[in-house]
Amino acid sequence: MTDKLSTSDAFSKDFKPARGIPTPPSTPPDLAQWTQVAELKQQTREKILSKYQSWRLDQIPSEDVLDVSKLVLSKLTERERAIVHLDATAITAAIRQREYTAVEVLLAFCKVTVSAQDTTNCITEIFFEEGLARARELDEHLQRTGEVVGPLHGLPVSIKDHILVKGKDTSTGYITWANKTVAEKDAVVVDILRKAGAVLYVKTANPQTLLCLETNNNIFGRTVNPFNRNLSPGGSSGGEGALIAAHGSPMGVGTDIGGSIRVPAAWSGLYGFKPSVARMPHAGLLGSHDGMDNIVGVVGPLATSARDLELFCRTMLQYEAWLLEHAVLEIPWRADVVEGKTLPKRLSFAILWDDGVVKPHPPLVREMQRVKKALLAAGHEVIDWQPLEHKEAWDLIVKLYLLDGGEEYRDTLELSGEPAVPGTEWILSHAAGRAPYPVAETWKLNLEREGFRARALAHWNSTVSRTSTGRPVDGIICPTAATLAIPHDQTRWWGYSSHWNLLDLPGVVFPSGGRLNPAEFQPVERVQSRSALEKEVWDLWNPETFKGAPINLQLIGRRHNEEKVLAMLNVVEKAMKA
């Protein structure tokens, strides 16, 4: 998924490097062949990894070994295993209480990162030594003063490749940008992370163009899922998904304009949070379509617990992000809301069983049934959500993604001569043969977007006639995609994630049903397809294909109600544990 540059820093084609953002080259790279650029980037990465040979697996598993989730931990001591199984909140507490040092915490995650890279191909830029130097500084500070520098003191945090990290390359999946887009300053989110005491040590893979729900590019190749390497970890924050799922990072930063945080979280068995636009800092990203704000992406966290999502958001706003980026709304974080102090005792949820375009695969339907049963048993109300124009919404948002007919994406690929990967070909096919929209037409599309948002608001409000609480539904529970983690290059329907971007509603993804056991889904269910698209998606359904894939769901809330979404997630998880 693409996530454009925030307009908050007036990023433009003639952006001055002195302000910190690298200027992508407008001429072909010096190397004659794009393959040479890829080889050089991979050789550079391997040269760094080779310094840590003792951390590498004794033998790289063959391609027929699908589940490597335990193998990547094989080089750890028992103490290190304990560390990497802690969530970010527990890690920061343990460092603060001096149960662990920041150095030993980072070393444990670096060891797993090396194994995760060797088995899933999830990282791009490696700077372990810089991270260890910072960790030592933090340990010395705590020892000397007895105080932490901030709420993330000593916490390792991984960063998606297209987010600027000062001094690091920002190739963003484009051959022509590789080695030519070294950041001269940090993105706002990275700046705050550093101030809060986080330790940065690695950047993670994203797909070519970013406009994809899988992760594959010509620089580094394909990223795979540690639970089943025949499946995708999602995209465009797929490197984050694979690395965190493998316990190579306790928290990562991704971006989302159509599912790019939530789909990797869902397909990698993690928690992921997409806030509404302008709630979290977004300035300092590199990608195509600078300045296009007809549809805007967001920055958000991927992590291993719900409370870690709150930790990230609270930290961003504790440092008053609105003073660092003018586009961020001055809405301080409302911890009391997250804690549930303002929630009604009895909530009303709606479940989107089917968006009317592609029915979700059986494991997702079963999991929604299980959630419904748990919520009812806990005394909450559950009604059916009536889908609203999901096909029309997709047709609109894809026009907003490709206002120029895909011209800039194609032009950037042509600069190096690199071919489009399958995911790029698929999304660009939506604008095949179409010229860029003239300015007046983009205004009409914006009117369509706003009209749809108005209808969606009225649609949500109308649920008051079907609830017994006297209120419209509080939240919507639905899949993140129609399938679990999908076989490579097979993503065909984004509607369960991109729909909420078009509406700019916050959404959180959470692990719900463990990992798929094929034996539980026999005989194989089939549906009468309503379209060629639905048939294509359902032709993939075979429980053995999805063996080991995580089962996650998504919870949607009202616009700029991020705290309430996380509070409702706590309610859902409590009901399911009961």
C-alpha positions in Angstrom: 0.0 0.0 0.0 1.2 3.4 -0.8 1.6 6.1 1.9 2.4 9.5 0.4 4.5 12.2 1.9 2.6 14.4 4.4 1.8 17.8 3.1 2.7 19.2 6.5 6.2 20.0 5.5 5.2 21.2 2.0 7.0 18.3 0.4 7.3 18.8 -3.3 9.3 17.8 -6.3 11.8 20.5 -5.6 12.2 19.8 -1.9 15.5 21.0 -0.7 17.8 18.2 0.6 19.0 20.6 3.4 15.5 20.2 4.9 16.2 16.5 5.4 14.3 14.6 2.8 16.3 12.9 0.1 15.5 14.0 -3.5 14.8 11.0 -5.6 17.0 11.0 -8.8 15.4 12.1 -12.0 18.0 10.3 -14.2 18.8 6.6 -14.5 21.3 5.2 -12.0 25.0 5.1 -12.9 25.0 1.3 -13.0 24.0 0.2 -16.5 21.7 -2.6 -15.4 19.0 -2.5 -12.7 20.1 -6.0 -11.6 23.5 -4.6 -10.7 21.9 -2.1 -8.3 19.9 -4.9 -6.6 23.1 -7.1 -6.3 25.0 -4.2 -4.7 22.2 -3.5 -2.2 22.0 -7.2 -1.3 25.8 -7.5 -1.1 25.9 -4.6 1.3 23.3 -6.1 3.5 25.1 -9.5 3.5 28.4 -7.9 4.3 26.9 -6.4 7.5 25.1 -9.7 8.4 28.3 -11.6 8.0 29.8 -9.8 11.0 27.3 -11.7 13.1 28.0 -15.2 11.8 27.7 -16.8 15.3 24.1 -15.6 15.4 23.1 -17.2 12.2 21.4 -20.6 11.9 23.8 -23.5 11.5 21.9 -24.4 8.4 19.4 -22.4 6.4 16.2 -24.4 6.0 15.3 -25.7 2.6 12.2 -24.2 0.8 10.0 -27.1 1.9 10.4 -26.1 5.6 7.4 -23.8 5.8 7.1 -22.9 9.5 10.3 -21.3 10.8 8.8 -19.4 13.7 10.6 -21.6 16.3 13.8 -22.1 14.3 14.6 -18.4 14.3 14.9 -18.5 18.1 17.3 -21.5 18.2 20.4 -19.4 18.8 19.0 -17.7 22.0 19.8 -18.4 25.6 16.9 -19.0 27.9 17.2 -15.5 29.3 17.2 -14.1 25.7 14.1 -16.2 24.9 12.4 -14.7 27.9 13.2 -11.2 26.7 12.0 -11.6 23.1 8.7 -13.0 24.3 7.9 -9.9 26.4 5.7 -7.2 24.9 7.1 -3.6 24.6 5.3 -2.5 27.8 6.9 -5.3 29.9 10.3 -4.6 28.3 10.3 -0.9 29.2 9.2 -1.8 32.8 11.9 -4.4 33.1 14.6 -2.0 32.0 13.3 0.7 34.2 13.4 -1.8 37.2 16.9 -2.9 36.1 15.9 -6.5 35.5 17.5 -6.2 32.1 19.8 -3.7 30.5 19.0 -2.0 27.3 22.1 -3.6 25.7 21.1 -7.2 26.5 17.5 -6.5 25.3 18.8 -5.2 22.0 21.3 -8.0 21.6 18.5 -10.6 22.0 16.3 -9.0 19.3 19.3 -8.5 17.0 20.1 -12.2 17.2 16.6 -13.1 16.1 16.6 -10.4 13.4 19.5 -12.1 11.8 17.8 -15.5 11.7 14.5 -13.9 10.6 16.3 -12.2 7.7 17.9 -15.5 6.7 14.5 -17.2 6.6 11.9 -14.6 5.7 13.9 -11.8 3.9 12.3 -9.1 6.0 14.9 -6.3 6.5 16.6 -3.7 4.4 19.0 -1.4 6.3 20.9 -2.8 9.3 22.6 -0.6 12.0 23.0 -2.8 15.0 26.2 -1.1 16.2 24.5 2.3 16.3 21.7 0.8 18.3 24.1 -0.9 20.7 25.9 2.4 21.2 22.7 4.1 22.0 21.6 1.3 24.4 24.9 1.7 26.3 24.3 5.4 26.6 20.8 4.7 28.0 22.1 2.1 30.5 24.8 4.5 31.7 22.2 7.3 32.1 19.9 5.1 34.1 22.8 3.9 36.3 24.1 7.5 36.8 20.8 9.3 37.4 18.3 6.6 38.4 15.9 8.0 35.8 14.8 6.9 32.4 15.0 9.3 29.5 11.4 8.7 28.5 8.6 6.1 28.3 10.4 4.0 25.7 13.8 3.9 27.4 15.8 1.1 25.9 13.0 -0.3 23.8 14.1 -1.7 20.4 11.9 -0.4 17.6 12.0 -1.3 13.9 11.1 1.1 11.2 9.5 0.5 7.8 11.9 1.3 4.9 10.1 4.4 3.4 10.1 6.2 6.8 13.1 8.5 7.0 15.9 7.6 9.4 18.8 10.1 9.4 21.8 8.7 7.6 20.0 5.6 6.2 19.0 4.8 2.7 15.3 5.1 1.8 15.1 3.1 -1.4 11.4 2.4 -0.8 11.3 -0.6 -3.1 12.5 1.3 -6.1 15.7 0.4 -7.9 16.3 3.9 -9.1 16.2 5.3 -5.5 18.5 2.7 -4.0 21.7 4.2 -2.6 20.5 7.7 -3.7 18.0 8.6 -1.1 19.9 8.7 2.2 17.9 10.7 4.7 19.4 13.9 6.1 16.9 14.1 9.0 14.5 11.8 10.8 10.8 11.6 10.1 8.7 13.2 12.9 7.7 9.8 14.3 11.4 8.7 14.4 12.4 12.0 16.1 9.8 11.4 18.9 10.8 7.8 19.3 14.4 8.8 19.9 13.4 11.5 22.4 11.3 8.9 24.2 14.3 6.6 24.6 13.6 4.0 21.8 16.6 2.3 20.3 16.6 2.0 16.5 18.5 -0.8 14.8 16.9 -1.9 11.6 14.6 -0.9 8.7 12.2 -3.4 7.2 11.0 -4.3 3.7 8.2 -2.7 1.8 7.0 -3.5 -1.8 7.8 -1.8 -5.0 5.7 1.4 -5.3 4.3 0.7 -1.8 0.9 0.2 -3.5 0.5 -3.5 -2.6 -0.8 -5.7 0.2 2.1 -8.1 -0.2 5.8 -7.3 0.1 8.0 -7.9 -2.9 10.5 -5.7 -4.8 13.3 -6.0 -7.3 16.0 -4.7 -4.8 15.7 -7.3 -2.1 13.1 -9.8 -3.4 10.1 -11.3 -1.7 9.3 -11.3 2.1 7.6 -14.4 3.3 5.5 -15.4 6.4 7.5 -17.1 9.2 4.5 -19.3 10.0 4.2 -20.6 6.5 6.7 -19.4 3.9 4.3 -20.2 1.0 2.2 -17.4 2.3 2.6 -13.6 2.4 3.1 -11.6 5.6 1.1 -8.9 4.0 2.1 -5.4 2.8 3.1 -2.8 2.5 4.4 -3.0 6.0 5.2 -6.7 5.5 8.8 -6.6 6.6 7.5 -5.3 10.0 4.9 -8.1 10.1 7.4 -10.9 9.4 10.1 -9.5 11.8 7.8 -8.9 14.7 6.0 -12.2 14.2 9.5 -13.9 14.4 10.2 -12.0 17.6 12.9 -9.9 16.0 11.3 -6.7 17.1 8.8 -6.0 20.0 7.3 -2.9 18.2 7.5 -1.6 14.7 6.3 1.5 12.8 4.3 1.1 9.7 2.0 3.2 7.4 -1.5 2.6 6.1 -3.5 4.0 3.3 -5.5 0.9 2.4 -4.5 -1.8 4.8 -0.7 -1.6 5.0 -0.5 -1.8 8.8 -3.7 -3.9 9.4 -3.2 -6.6 6.8 0.4 -7.4 7.8 -0.7 -7.5 11.4 -3.6 -9.8 10.5 -1.6 -12.1 8.4 1.3 -12.2 10.8 -0.7 -12.8 14.0 0.0 -9.3 15.5 -1.8 -6.2 16.8 -1.9 -3.3 14.4 -3.5 0.1 14.6 -4.5 2.5 11.9 -5.6 5.9 13.4 -7.6 8.5 11.6 -5.6 11.0 9.5 -3.9 13.8 11.5 -4.0 12.1 14.8 -0.4 10.8 14.7 2.6 12.4 13.1 3.1 11.6 9.4 5.7 13.9 8.0 9.0 12.5 6.7 8.0 9.6 4.4 9.4 9.0 1.0 7.1 7.7 -1.7 5.5 8.4 -5.0 2.8 11.1 -5.5 4.3 13.7 -3.2 1.6 16.3 -2.3 -1.4 14.2 -3.4 -3.9 14.5 -0.6 -7.1 13.2 -2.2 -6.5 10.1 0.0 -4.0 10.3 2.7 -2.1 7.6 4.6 -1.3 7.4 8.3 1.6 6.2 10.5 0.8 3.6 13.2 2.3 0.8 15.3 2.5 -3.0 14.9 3.1 -4.9 18.2 2.4 -8.0 20.2 -0.2 -6.7 22.6 -3.1 -4.3 22.7 -1.4 -2.2 25.5 1.6 -1.7 23.3 -0.6 0.1 20.7 -1.7 2.5 23.5 1.9 2.9 24.6 2.9 4.0 21.1 0.1 6.5 20.6 0.4 7.9 24.1 4.1 8.5 23.5 3.6 10.2 20.2 1.2 12.7 21.8 3.0 13.1 25.1 5.7 14.8 23.0 3.1 17.2 21.5 3.4 16.0 17.9 1.2 19.0 16.8 4.1 21.3 17.7 6.4 19.3 15.4 4.0 18.9 12.5 1.3 21.4 11.8 -1.1 18.9 10.2 -1.4 16.9 13.5 -4.5 17.8 15.4 -4.0 19.1 19.0 -5.9 16.4 20.7 -4.0 15.1 23.8 -4.1 11.4 24.4 -7.1 10.5 26.6 -5.8 7.7 28.8 -9.0 7.5 30.9 -10.9 6.7 27.7 -8.5 3.8 26.9 -8.9 2.5 30.4 -12.7 2.3 29.8 -13.7 4.9 32.4 -16.0 6.6 29.9 -17.4 3.5 28.3 -20.9 2.4 28.9 -21.1 -0.9 30.8 -23.1 -2.5 28.0 -21.7 -2.0 24.5 -23.4 -2.6 21.2 -21.3 -4.1 18.4 -22.1 -4.8 14.8 -20.5 -7.6 12.8 -19.8 -7.3 9.1 -20.2 -10.9 8.0 -20.0 -10.3 4.3 -19.3 -7.0 2.4 -21.4 -8.1 -0.5 -18.5 -8.4 -2.8 -16.3 -11.3 -1.5 -17.5 -13.5 1.3 -14.8 -14.2 3.9 -13.2 -17.6 4.0 -14.6 -20.1 6.7 -12.0 -19.5 9.4 -12.9 -15.8 9.6 -16.6 -16.5 9.6 -16.2 -19.0 12.4 -14.1 -16.6 14.4 -16.6 -13.8 14.1 -19.3 -16.3 15.3 -17.1 -17.1 18.3 -16.6 -13.4 19.1 -20.3 -12.8 18.9 -21.0 -15.6 21.3 -18.4 -14.3 23.8 -19.7 -10.8 23.6 -23.3 -11.9 24.2 -22.2 -14.0 27.1 -20.5 -11.0 28.6 -23.8 -9.0 28.4 -23.1 -6.9 25.4 -25.3 -6.5 22.3 -24.4 -7.7 18.8 -26.3 -6.9 15.6 -25.5 -7.4 12.0 -23.8 -4.6 10.1 -25.4 -3.9 6.8 -22.7 -3.4 4.2 -22.7 0.0 2.4 -21.5 0.3 -1.2 -18.3 -1.7 -0.8 -17.8 -2.3 -4.5 -18.5 1.4 -5.3 -16.1 2.4 -2.5 -13.3 0.4 -4.0 -13.9 1.8 -7.4 -13.6 5.3 -6.0 -10.6 4.8 -3.8 -8.6 3.1 -6.6 -9.3 6.2 -8.7 -7.9 8.3 -5.9 -4.8 6.1 -5.6 -4.2 6.4 -9.4 -5.3 10.0 -10.2 -2.5 10.2 -12.8 -3.4 6.9 -14.3 -0.3 5.3 -12.7 2.0 7.5 -14.7 4.4 8.4 -11.9 4.8 4.8 -10.8 5.6 3.7 -14.4 7.9 6.6 -15.0 9.9 5.8 -11.8 10.2 2.2 -12.9 11.4 3.2 -16.3 14.2 5.3 -14.9 16.0 2.1 -14.0 14.5 -0.2 -16.5 13.3 -2.5 -13.7 10.1 -4.5 -14.4 6.9 -4.2 -12.4 6.5 -7.0 -9.9 3.2 -8.9 -10.1 1.5 -6.8 -7.3 2.4 -3.6 -9.1 1.1 -4.9 -12.4 -2.2 -5.9 -10.7 -2.9 -2.5 -9.1 -1.8 -0.5 -12.2 -4.1 -2.6 -14.3 -7.0 -0.7 -12.6 -5.9 2.4 -14.6 -4.8 0.6 -17.8 -5.3 2.7 -20.9 -6.7 5.7 -18.9 -5.1 9.1 -19.1 -4.5 11.2 -15.9 -7.7 12.8 -14.6 -7.8 16.6 -15.4 -8.0 18.9 -12.4 -11.7 19.4 -12.6 -12.3 15.6 -12.6 -10.3 15.3 -9.4 -12.6 17.8 -7.7 -15.5 15.7 -8.7 -13.8 12.6 -7.2 -13.3 14.5 -4.0 -17.0 15.4 -3.9 -17.8 11.7 -4.4 -15.5 10.9 -1.5 -17.1 13.4 0.8 -20.6 12.3 -0.3 -19.8 8.7 0.5 -18.4 9.7 4.0 -21.6 11.6 4.7 -23.8 8.6 3.7 -21.6 6.3 5.8 -22.0 8.6 8.8 -25.8 8.6 8.4 -25.7 4.8 7.9 -23.8 4.3 11.2 -26.2 6.7 13.0 -29.2 4.8 11.7 -28.2 1.7 13.6 -29.8 3.4 16.7 -33.1 2.0 15.4 -31.8 -1.5 15.7 -30.0 -1.4 19.1 -31.5 -1.6 22.5 -28.9 0.7 24.1 -30.5 3.9 22.9 -27.3 4.6 20.9 -26.0 3.7 17.5 -23.5 0.8 17.5 -20.2 1.5 19.3 -18.0 -0.4 17.0 -17.9 -2.7 14.0 -16.2 -6.1 14.0 -15.1 -7.5 10.6 -12.3 -9.4 8.8 -9.2 -7.4 7.7 -9.2 -9.3 4.4 -11.4 -12.0 2.8 -8.7 -14.6 3.4 -6.0 -15.4 5.9 -2.4 -14.8 4.9 -2.5 -15.4 1.1 -0.3 -17.4 -1.3 2.2 -15.1 -3.0 0.9 -12.7 -5.7 -2.7 -13.7 -5.2 -4.2 -10.6 -3.4 -7.2 -9.5 -5.3 -9.6 -7.8 -2.9 -8.7 -4.9 -0.5 -12.3 -4.0 0.4 -12.3 -5.1 4.0 -9.3 -2.8 4.8 -9.4 0.1 2.2 -13.1 0.8 2.9 -12.2 2.2 6.3 -9.4 4.4 4.8 -11.8 5.9 2.4 -14.0 6.8 5.4 -11.0 7.8 7.5 -12.1 5.6 10.5 -9.7 4.2 13.0 -9.2 0.4 13.0 -7.4 -2.0 15.2 -6.4 -5.6 14.2 -6.0 -8.2 16.9 -5.1 -11.9 17.1 -8.3 -13.9 17.8 -8.3 -17.5 16.8 -4.7 -18.8 17.0 -3.3 -20.4 13.9 -5.2 -22.5 11.3 -5.4 -26.2 11.8 -6.6 -27.6 8.5 -8.3 -30.6 10.1 -10.9 -28.3 11.6 -12.2 -27.2 8.2 -13.1 -30.5 6.6 -15.0 -31.1 4.4 -14.0 -28.1 2.4 -16.7 -25.5 2.2 -17.6 -23.9 -1.2 -19.9 -21.0 -2.1 -21.9 -20.0 -5.1 -19.8 -17.1 -6.4 -21.5 -13.9 -7.2 -18.8 -12.6 -9.5 -15.5 -13.6 -11.2 -13.6 -11.8 -8.4 -15.3 -13.8 -5.6 -14.7 -17.0 -7.6 -11.0 -16.2 -7.9 -10.7 -15.6 -4.2 -12.7 -18.7 -3.2 -10.8 -20.9 -5.6 -7.9 -20.4 -3.3 -9.7 -21.9 -0.3 -8.1 -25.1 0.7 -7.4 -25.6 4.4 -4.0 -27.2 3.7 -2.9 -24.1 1.7 -3.4 -21.9 4.7 -1.9 -24.3 7.3 -0.5 -22.3 10.2 -1.9 -19.0 9.1 -2.8 -16.7 12.0 -6.5 -15.9 12.5 -7.1 -12.2 13.3 -10.1 -9.8 13.2 -10.5 -6.1 12.9 -12.4 -3.6 15.1 -13.5 -0.2 13.6 -14.6 2.9 15.5 -15.7 6.4 14.9 -13.4 9.0 13.3 -10.7 10.4 15.7 -12.0 8.1 18.4 -8.7 6.2 18.7 -8.9 5.9 22.5 -12.4 4.4 22.4 -11.3 1.9 19.8 -8.6 0.6 22.0 -10.9 0.6 25.0 -13.4 -1.5 23.1 -10.7 -3.9 22.1 -10.0 -4.4 25.8 -13.7 -5.3 26.2 -13.6 -7.7 23.3 -10.5 -9.5 24.5 -11.8 -9.7 28.1 -15.0 -11.3 26.8 -13.1 -13.8 24.7 -10.8 -14.8 27.5 -13.8 -15.4 29.7 
